[in-house]
Amino acid sequence: MLLDRALVRLLPAVPKLVVRRISERYIAGEELADAVRVVRRLNGEGKLATVDVLGEEIANADEARAIADAYRDALDVFDREQLDSNISVKPTALGLKLGYDVCRENLEELVTHAAGRGFVRIDMEDASTTDDTLRLYRELRAAGHDNVGVVLQARLKRTVEDVRALAELKPNIRLCKGIYLERPEIAYRDYDAVRANFVQALEELWNGGSYVGVATHDEYLLEQAQREAALRGLGREDFEFQMLLGVRPALGDALVRQGHQLRIYTPFGRDWYEYSLRRLQENPRIAGYVATDTFNRLVPGRNGSR
Ligand SMILES: Cc1cc2nc3c(=O)[nH]c(=O)nc-3n(C[C@H](O)[C@H](O)[C@H](O)COP(=O)(O)OP(=O)(O)OC[C@H]3O[C@@H](n4cnc5c(N)ncnc54)[C@H](O)[C@@H]3O)c2cc1C
């Protein structure tokens, strides 16, 4: 456990090649064809997907445009091949840090392109983007787009207020804990406080009639959500669970067997490093993975298969 925590701090110093090998489970691959292959497999297992085109350090408007184009291509393939996947977009990947309007234009084009064939989830990034992201969502809804949803993070103290402020829109929300470590003034640091905020936000969203993607691998929260859903008589189509590709797949399989909808967040692209680091930093057994990888490289004949 101590070793795991120490390694999390050291991860940025781990060679990229090692990070890549041990994070393969979290990424579909570099190309759209890789994402299509994974989505087809997931659909075959009775799971839905949402695809994320990796790319966070956008330097100019052309790069943001290229990411938007990659999403368009993904939507077109899913439509053509009748695959059950929507898309998840990061505002910074669509140019938010270059300017609100750059992002807004790219996002609205995507949502328009997706209309009639797909749904666009706006991911939530660090707290410096929360206001702009919610504004983007509100403006798209005000412009008449209803194939769009957003994410709220239980880690943030403001989240229940955000649920209340958005209630009149009956928003389609993905609720997660939130990956970004925020300042203690604005975010809960205590594990149980984040859980409690998650449950409260979920209850208020369901009270308001929202469709919720319950995005967690935390068994306690999965149980709470199932219990609440049963109490309210929510059926299979009324909500969904969401998990990340490569994280606790057996738990996801069990949800599917129980008859729940499960959507798997499926990232692909050449810009895999930042996303992989975040996933590895959350992996409670990271030391074991790094050690196994190192062992496999040092001992001839071992190929690191996992
Ligand atoms: C579909 C989906 C979409 C998301 N979208 C966003 C978003 O838009 N913005 C945002 O800030 N965050 C997002 N997240 C990330 C989320 O906020 C959490 O960081 C992440 O899901 C871990 O939290 P948890 O609820 O699973 O609870 P945790 O307490 O972190 O994890 C519960 C258990 O799951 C297992 N686990 C969790 N992560 C890993 C891992 N990487 N490798 C191996 N085991 C692991 C461990 O056994 C752990 O004990 C998303 C998560 C999901 C599932």
Ligand as a Chemical Component Dictionary entry (heavy atoms), coordinates in Angstrom:
data_LIG
# 
_chem_comp.id                   LIG 
_chem_comp.type                 NON-POLYMER 
_chem_comp.pdbx_formal_charge   0 
_chem_comp.three_letter_code    LIG 
# 
loop_
_chem_comp_atom.comp_id 
_chem_comp_atom.atom_id 
_chem_comp_atom.alt_atom_id 
_chem_comp_atom.type_symbol 
_chem_comp_atom.charge 
_chem_comp_atom.model_Cartn_x 
_chem_comp_atom.model_Cartn_y 
_chem_comp_atom.model_Cartn_z 
_chem_comp_atom.pdbx_ordinal 
LIG C1  C1  C 0 -17.783 6.086  -17.466 1  
LIG C2  C2  C 0 -16.958 7.022  -16.650 2  
LIG C3  C3  C 0 -16.801 8.320  -17.075 3  
LIG C4  C4  C 0 -16.068 9.225  -16.316 4  
LIG N1  N1  N 0 -16.018 10.546 -16.699 5  
LIG C5  C5  C 0 -15.384 11.433 -15.910 6  
LIG C6  C6  C 0 -15.427 12.825 -16.201 7  
LIG O1  O1  O 0 -16.032 13.279 -17.172 8  
LIG N2  N2  N 0 -14.767 13.661 -15.355 9  
LIG C7  C7  C 0 -14.092 13.207 -14.244 10 
LIG O2  O2  O 0 -13.530 14.013 -13.520 11 
LIG N3  N3  N 0 -14.044 11.884 -13.971 12 
LIG C8  C8  C 0 -14.673 11.001 -14.760 13 
LIG N4  N4  N 0 -14.645 9.675  -14.447 14 
LIG C9  C9  C 0 -13.664 9.173  -13.422 15 
LIG C10 C10 C 0 -14.275 9.098  -12.059 16 
LIG O3  O3  O 0 -14.503 10.413 -11.620 17 
LIG C11 C11 C 0 -13.329 8.412  -11.101 18 
LIG O4  O4  O 0 -12.117 9.019  -11.085 19 
LIG C12 C12 C 0 -13.121 6.934  -11.374 20 
LIG O5  O5  O 0 -14.243 6.356  -11.926 21 
LIG C13 C13 C 0 -12.802 6.201  -10.093 22 
LIG O6  O6  O 0 -13.814 6.420  -9.143  23 
LIG P1  P1  P 0 -14.796 5.286  -8.641  24 
LIG O7  O7  O 0 -16.150 5.875  -8.522  25 
LIG O8  O8  O 0 -14.702 4.098  -9.495  26 
LIG O9  O9  O 0 -14.323 5.035  -7.143  27 
LIG P2  P2  P 0 -12.921 4.619  -6.566  28 
LIG O10 O10 O 0 -13.109 4.612  -5.107  29 
LIG O11 O11 O 0 -11.825 5.441  -7.125  30 
LIG O12 O12 O 0 -12.716 3.159  -7.117  31 
LIG C14 C14 C 0 -13.498 2.065  -6.645  32 
LIG C15 C15 C 0 -12.698 0.816  -6.927  33 
LIG O13 O13 O 0 -12.581 0.632  -8.353  34 
LIG C16 C16 C 0 -11.290 0.134  -8.677  35 
LIG N5  N5  N 0 -10.618 1.071  -9.572  36 
LIG C17 C17 C 0 -10.923 2.378  -9.784  37 
LIG N6  N6  N 0 -10.116 2.907  -10.709 38 
LIG C18 C18 C 0 -9.279  1.920  -11.100 39 
LIG C19 C19 C 0 -8.229  1.836  -12.051 40 
LIG N7  N7  N 0 -7.880  2.877  -12.813 41 
LIG N8  N8  N 0 -7.596  0.656  -12.218 42 
LIG C20 C20 C 0 -7.959  -0.425 -11.475 43 
LIG N9  N9  N 0 -8.949  -0.404 -10.551 44 
LIG C21 C21 C 0 -9.585  0.750  -10.365 45 
LIG C22 C22 C 0 -10.560 -0.061 -7.381  46 
LIG O14 O14 O 0 -10.763 -1.392 -6.970  47 
LIG C23 C23 C 0 -11.260 0.869  -6.442  48 
LIG O15 O15 O 0 -11.150 0.453  -5.113  49 
LIG C24 C24 C 0 -15.427 8.772  -15.143 50 
LIG C25 C25 C 0 -15.590 7.461  -14.699 51 
LIG C26 C26 C 0 -16.360 6.597  -15.427 52 
LIG C27 C27 C 0 -16.564 5.224  -14.895 53 
# 
loop_
_chem_comp_bond.comp_id 
_chem_comp_bond.atom_id_1 
_chem_comp_bond.atom_id_2 
_chem_comp_bond.value_order 
_chem_comp_bond.pdbx_ordinal 
LIG C1  C2  SING 1  
LIG C2  C3  SING 2  
LIG C2  C26 DOUB 3  
LIG C3  C4  DOUB 4  
LIG C4  N1  SING 5  
LIG C4  C24 SING 6  
LIG N1  C5  DOUB 7  
LIG C5  C6  SING 8  
LIG C5  C8  SING 9  
LIG C6  O1  DOUB 10 
LIG C6  N2  SING 11 
LIG N2  C7  SING 12 
LIG C7  O2  DOUB 13 
LIG C7  N3  SING 14 
LIG N3  C8  DOUB 15 
LIG C8  N4  SING 16 
LIG N4  C9  SING 17 
LIG N4  C24 SING 18 
LIG C9  C10 SING 19 
LIG C10 O3  SING 20 
LIG C10 C11 SING 21 
LIG C11 O4  SING 22 
LIG C11 C12 SING 23 
LIG C12 O5  SING 24 
LIG C12 C13 SING 25 
LIG C13 O6  SING 26 
LIG O6  P1  SING 27 
LIG P1  O7  DOUB 28 
LIG P1  O8  SING 29 
LIG P1  O9  SING 30 
LIG O9  P2  SING 31 
LIG P2  O10 DOUB 32 
LIG P2  O11 SING 33 
LIG P2  O12 SING 34 
LIG O12 C14 SING 35 
LIG C14 C15 SING 36 
LIG C15 O13 SING 37 
LIG C15 C23 SING 38 
LIG O13 C16 SING 39 
LIG C16 N5  SING 40 
LIG C16 C22 SING 41 
LIG N5  C17 SING 42 
LIG N5  C21 SING 43 
LIG C17 N6  DOUB 44 
LIG N6  C18 SING 45 
LIG C18 C19 SING 46 
LIG C18 C21 DOUB 47 
LIG C19 N7  SING 48 
LIG C19 N8  DOUB 49 
LIG N8  C20 SING 50 
LIG C20 N9  DOUB 51 
LIG N9  C21 SING 52 
LIG C22 O14 SING 53 
LIG C22 C23 SING 54 
LIG C23 O15 SING 55 
LIG C24 C25 DOUB 56 
LIG C25 C26 SING 57 
LIG C26 C27 SING 58 
# 
